[in-house]
Every structure is written in C-alpha cells, then in structure tokens.
Amino acid sequence: MTARILIIAGSDSGGGAGIQADIKTVTMLGGHAMTAVTAITAQNTLGVQAVYQIPTDMVLAQIDSVVSDIGVDAIKIGMIGSADTAHAVAAYLERLSPLPGREGPGVGRPLGERDTSPKPTHPQPLPSRAGSRLPIIFDPVMIATSGSVLADSNTIAAFTRLMRLATLVTPNLPELAALGGEAPIRALGPAVLVKGGHAEGPHITDRLVTDASETRWTNPRIETRHAHGTGCTLASGIATGLAQGLPLDAAIARAIAFVRAALASAPGLGAGHGPMGHALGTSPFDQWKDRQCPA
C-alpha cells in the first residue's frame, strides 16, 4: 500500500516551501500527500507580503476529512498558524484512534466525534503500522528563509504541546535557541534533529539526538541562494520514510540526500531566495511514458 502522509502546514504561493514543497517531496519519494492548510501566505522569493490564518475549525475539518476516509501512516506538522490551532491540533492528535473496519495500517476516526471535554495532560500513544506510535514529525517553523516572522510568541509557547506528541522535532539553530535548546525538547520525549545549515563553514552537520545515541551527518555546503523550503522538504522526506517503514536514521539519511539533490537541481527562479528543484531536473511522466509506451 502507498504510504499516506498528512501534512499540517501553511501554503506558500511561490511554491518553494510550505505545503507545496511538502507535496512535491512526498510525491517524489513515493508517498501519497494529504493536507490540512493552516495559513495562506502571499509569498515569493523576496519575502512574505501577507498572511491569512485559516480558522481553527476549518483546519480540524480538513484533518477529519482525510483521516476518517483515507487514513494516515505519518504526520508532518509545519507552520501551525496560531496558538489556538496548535492546541486544537494537539488535542485532536491526542485522541486519534484506529478506525474500525478500515483496511490498511493507518489510523482514523469517524467524522463528527470531535469533543470539547478536557483533554489529558499526558497524550496517549497513537497506533500505527507496527502497533507503535504514529510517526509525527514537527518542524517548528518560526521564520521564513526571507526573514519574515511566521509564528508569534503565543504560538511558539503552544509548540510545547505538539512537541510532547512528536516522534521527531527538526529545529534549525535559531529555532533551537528560541525553544531553549536541546534539553527542554528532549525532556518532552521526542528525538531532536538539529539542522546545521545556519552555522558558518564549508560543511553542514545535521545531528540526531535520541535516548539511545547521537548520530551526525556531515556534508559539503551547496552554495546557492535557491534554498527556500529546505526545512519543509527535509521534514516531509523524513515523514515519508517513516510512513514507508524505514528506521528513523535511514529515513533521515534519505531525506538529507533528497534535499541535497533538490538544491543541486534548483531551476534558478526569482530574484531572491528561490525554490529548489524537487523534480531533480527531470520529467517523471516523460520517463514513465517512454518506458511504458515505447514507440
């Protein structure tokens, strides 16, 4: 069965980051992408000109719609939009349970069963493909590549509840500092992937910290201004790998390799921080057509 990845994130009208980058990543890595849009941005390679937050009830309705019918094998959370939406999404995920009678390994819950009762302080485990917790990758988006602020202080404070549910949190160095460092995140339970792209030097080191070990990936820096959406792409790539049954370190390694390939394939669009080349400079359909339907 095709792995089903639910993306809870904002829209980037320029197509470089947000759900646009997420959908392209999941598709290129062989998964099925579903979305719950939390915010709409007017955005291009030069910056974010406007942001409209989707009402919280509509965000939950989108999640309900896909979970109750299609099912989910992993969740990626990016730009959450508001503190209210962060708390509401966390409350929903705390209650997510298997959908009786639905084929496939994912999880779901019938429509109309959302309640307003007090939620438990400690979230309950979510069933998944192997009977363990449903993989949840939380990319704590705060600032766009252009420098535009995408999360206010109240929203950042609400990240704690989402981090308690997460399998993996993927902050860059400025986000890690804003969240108080590794220790407060690890104390909430998730593994942490510290992204090193903001550090100086000719190499980038990404560092995974778990209960059992610390793993590092060090690669030469790809010098380009067309790097918009790297964090979104990485997190969605990891979510896809976990949904497909890869171990965490293998999912991360593949996602890093995909980000690097997309950076190297950037089409050079826009006057600012341009999008990467998620299609890797190819036309997958043309390749399929030539293979499946020889002249």
DRENBATI-399218 format. One record per residue (C-alpha): x, y, z; residue in one letter. Coordinates in steps of 0.25 Angstrom, whole numbers, padded with zeros to 4 digits. Layout:
N
       x       y       z   code
       X       Y       Z      A
...
! end
This chain:
295
       x       y       z   code
    0000    0000    0000      M
    0005    0014   -0003      T
    0009    0021    0010      A
   -0001    0032    0014      R
    0005    0045    0019      I
   -0003    0056    0025      L
    0003    0070    0025      I
   -0002    0081    0034      I
    0005    0093    0029      A
    0003    0107    0022      G
    0003    0110    0008      S
    0014    0117    0000      D
    0008    0124   -0012      S
    0022    0124   -0018      G
    0023    0109   -0018      G
    0037    0108   -0011      G
    0033    0104    0003      A
    0021    0100    0011      G
    0011    0090    0007      I
    0015    0092   -0008      Q
    0029    0087   -0004      A
    0023    0076    0005      D
    0014    0071   -0006      I
    0025    0070   -0016      K
    0035    0063   -0007      T
    0025    0053   -0002      V
    0021    0050   -0017      T
    0035    0049   -0022      M
    0039    0039   -0010      L
    0027    0030   -0014      G
    0016    0034   -0004      G
    0002    0040   -0004      H
    0001    0054    0001      A
   -0011    0060    0008      M
   -0012    0073    0014      T
   -0019    0082    0025      A
   -0015    0096    0022      V
   -0013    0105    0034      T
   -0010    0118    0027      A
   -0009    0124    0013      I
    0003    0133    0010      T
    0005    0143   -0001      A
    0019    0140   -0003      Q
    0030    0140   -0013      N
    0045    0139   -0014      T
    0047    0153   -0008      L
    0038    0150    0005      G
    0024    0149    0011      V
    0015    0160    0007      Q
    0002    0155    0015      A
   -0002    0144    0023      V
   -0017    0139    0025      Y
   -0019    0129    0037      Q
   -0029    0118    0033      I
   -0040    0117    0044      P
   -0036    0106    0054      T
   -0050    0099    0052      D
   -0046    0098    0037      M
   -0032    0093    0040      V
   -0039    0082    0048      L
   -0049    0079    0038      A
   -0038    0076    0027      Q
   -0031    0067    0037      I
   -0044    0060    0040      D
   -0048    0058    0025      S
   -0035    0051    0021      V
   -0033    0043    0034      V
   -0047    0037    0034      S
   -0047    0032    0020      D
   -0032    0031    0014      I
   -0025    0028    0027      G
   -0011    0033    0031      V
    0003    0026    0033      D
    0011    0038    0037      A
    0008    0053    0040      I
    0017    0065    0037      K
    0014    0078    0044      I
    0020    0091    0039      G
    0015    0105    0040      M
    0003    0104    0050      I
   -0003    0117    0048      G
   -0007    0121    0062      S
   -0007    0117    0077      A
   -0022    0113    0076      D
   -0019    0104    0064      T
   -0007    0098    0071      A
   -0015    0094    0083      H
   -0027    0089    0075      A
   -0018    0080    0066      V
   -0011    0075    0078      A
   -0024    0071    0085      A
   -0028    0064    0072      Y
   -0016    0056    0071      L
   -0017    0052    0086      E
   -0030    0046    0083      R
   -0027    0039    0069      L
   -0031    0024    0070      S
   -0032    0013    0059      P
   -0044    0014    0050      L
   -0051    0000    0051      P
   -0053   -0007    0038      G
   -0044    0001    0030      R
   -0033   -0006    0022      E
   -0019   -0002    0023      G
   -0009    0001    0034      P
   -0012    0015    0036      G
   -0021    0021    0047      V
   -0034    0029    0046      G
   -0047    0033    0054      R
   -0061    0035    0049      P
   -0066    0049    0046      L
   -0074    0056    0056      G
   -0067    0050    0068      E
   -0059    0062    0072      R
   -0062    0066    0086      D
   -0059    0078    0095      T
   -0057    0071    0108      S
   -0044    0073    0116      P
   -0032    0067    0109      K
   -0022    0058    0117      P
   -0009    0065    0121      T
   -0001    0053    0116      H
   -0004    0049    0102      P
   -0008    0035    0099      Q
    0000    0026    0089      P
   -0005    0027    0075      L
   -0006    0013    0067      P
    0002    0012    0054      S
    0007    0002    0044      R
    0014   -0007    0055      A
    0005   -0004    0066      G
    0014    0007    0072      S
    0012    0022    0072      R
    0008    0028    0059      L
    0021    0036    0054      P
    0019    0051    0056      I
    0030    0060    0050      I
    0029    0074    0056      F
    0037    0085    0048      D
    0035    0097    0058      P
    0034    0108    0047      V
    0036    0122    0052      M
    0043    0130    0042      I
    0043    0129    0027      A
    0056    0128    0019      T
    0054    0142    0015      S
    0053    0146    0030      G
    0038    0148    0031      S
    0032    0144    0044      V
    0022    0132    0043      L
    0020    0130    0058      A
    0017    0139    0069      D
    0021    0137    0084      S
    0008    0131    0088      N
    0009    0121    0076      T
    0023    0117    0080      I
    0019    0115    0094      A
    0008    0106    0089      A
    0019    0097    0082      F
    0021    0090    0095      T
    0008    0082    0094      R
    0012    0078    0079      L
    0026    0074    0083      M
    0020    0065    0094      R
    0013    0057    0083      L
    0025    0057    0073      A
    0033    0046    0069      T
    0044    0056    0064      L
    0046    0071    0065      V
    0054    0077    0054      T
    0059    0091    0058      P
    0069    0099    0051      N
    0079    0106    0060      L
    0071    0119    0062      P
    0059    0111    0065      E
    0066    0102    0075      L
    0071    0115    0082      A
    0057    0120    0083      A
    0052    0107    0088      L
    0062    0108    0099      G
    0072    0097    0094      G
    0072    0082    0093      E
    0070    0079    0107      A
    0055    0085    0109      P
    0051    0078    0096      I
    0057    0065    0099      R
    0050    0066    0113      A
    0037    0065    0106      L
    0040    0052    0099      G
    0043    0054    0085      P
    0056    0051    0077      A
    0063    0064    0072      V
    0069    0066    0059      L
    0077    0079    0060      V
    0079    0085    0046      K
    0093    0091    0044      G
    0090    0100    0031      G
    0091    0113    0039      H
    0105    0110    0044      A
    0117    0116    0037      E
    0127    0108    0030      G
    0129    0099    0017      P
    0121    0087    0023      H
    0108    0085    0029      I
    0105    0076    0040      T
    0092    0071    0044      D
    0091    0064    0058      R
    0081    0054    0062      L
    0079    0052    0078      V
    0071    0041    0083      T
    0070    0033    0096      D
    0080    0023    0091      A
    0090    0031    0083      S
    0095    0043    0075      E
    0097    0042    0060      T
    0103    0052    0051      R
    0102    0054    0036      W
    0113    0064    0031      T
    0113    0068    0016      N
    0119    0079    0008      P
    0111    0092    0007      R
    0104    0094   -0006      I
    0106    0109   -0009      E
    0093    0115   -0014      T
    0082    0125   -0011      R
    0072    0116   -0017      H
    0070    0109   -0003      A
    0055    0113    0000      H
    0048    0101    0006      G
    0059    0092    0011      T
    0053    0090    0025      G
    0040    0087    0020      C
    0046    0077    0009      T
    0054    0070    0020      L
    0043    0068    0030      A
    0033    0063    0019      S
    0044    0054    0014      G
    0046    0048    0028      I
    0031    0046    0030      A
    0030    0039    0017      T
    0041    0030    0020      G
    0035    0026    0034      L
    0022    0024    0027      A
    0028    0014    0018      Q
    0034    0006    0029      G
    0049    0012    0029      L
    0056    0013    0043      P
    0058    0027    0047      L
    0073    0029    0044      D
    0070    0023    0030      A
    0058    0032    0027      A
    0067    0044    0031      I
    0079    0040    0023      A
    0070    0038    0010      R
    0063    0052    0013      A
    0076    0059    0014      I
    0081    0053    0001      A
    0068    0057   -0006      F
    0069    0071    0000      V
    0083    0072   -0006      R
    0079    0066   -0019      A
    0068    0077   -0020      A
    0077    0088   -0016      L
    0087    0084   -0027      A
    0075    0083   -0037      S
    0069    0097   -0034      A
    0063    0104   -0046      P
    0068    0118   -0042      G
    0055    0125   -0041      L
    0052    0138   -0035      G
    0061    0150   -0031      A
    0062    0145   -0016      G
    0062    0132   -0009      H
    0058    0123   -0020      G
    0051    0109   -0019      P
    0059    0096   -0020      M
    0057    0086   -0031      G
    0048    0076   -0025      H
    0047    0069   -0039      A
    0062    0067   -0039      L
    0063    0073   -0053      G
    0054    0062   -0059      T
    0040    0060   -0064      S
    0036    0047   -0057      P
    0024    0045   -0066      F
    0032    0046   -0079      D
    0041    0036   -0073      Q
    0030    0027   -0070      W
    0023    0029   -0083      K
    0036    0025   -0091      D
    0037    0013   -0082      R
    0023    0008   -0082      Q
    0019    0012   -0096      C
    0031    0010   -0106      P
    0029    0016   -0120      A
! end
